[in-house]
Amino acid sequence: MKVNLSGVPETLFITLRIRAIEAKRPDAAVKDPYAVQILEQIEFDESSKNKVSEASQTGTIVRTIILDEIINDFLHRHPQGIVVNLGCGLDARCKRLSLNGAQWFDIDVEESIEVRKKFF
């Protein structure tokens, strides 16, 4: 699928690619098979904005681990809670975590949501 985004919406490719790269590692700290599947289905124009540095890779994965822990803790304490994921891009956290009875809302700019609808 060809996806043409620019500006802020285009940045969703950066974190998607980082999570896919991590998920393919044998010692992956974050398992995100959704990122791998989505990335394999998307064609997009390469740009310098989409290059992934080692620092970005590490920072994004550390942030992912921390946010997963915070959200899991919240959901453990509030099983019927509500989670709002602002700037969700193509994040699959709602699929990776156990929501049980919680409600989850993914919010982003219109262009990103249109791409997201194709996968979620």
DACOR-V429047 format. One line per field, one symbol per residue. phi: phi as a letter, one per 30 degrees, with the letter a starting at -180 (. if undefined). psi: psi as a letter, one per 30 degrees, with the letter a starting at -180 (. if undefined). burial: # if it has 9 or more other C-alpha atoms within 8 Angstrom, else .. A space follows every 50 residues. Layout:
BEGIN
phi->???
psi->???
burial->???
END
This chain:
BEGIN
phi->.dbcbbieedddddddddddedddddcedbcbddddddddcccbddbddc dcddddeddddddddddedddededddbecdbcccdidhcdcedcdcddh cdcbbcbadedddddeedcb
psi->kkkjllbeefffeeeeeeeeeeffkfhkfkjifeeeeeeffkklkklffg kjleeeeeeeeeeeeeeeeeeeeeeefifglkkjjkhfbhkgefffljfc glkkkkkaleeeeeeefff.
burial->........####.##########....#.#.#..##.##..#.......# .#....#..##..##..#..##.##...###.#.#..###.#.#....#. .###.###...##.##....
END
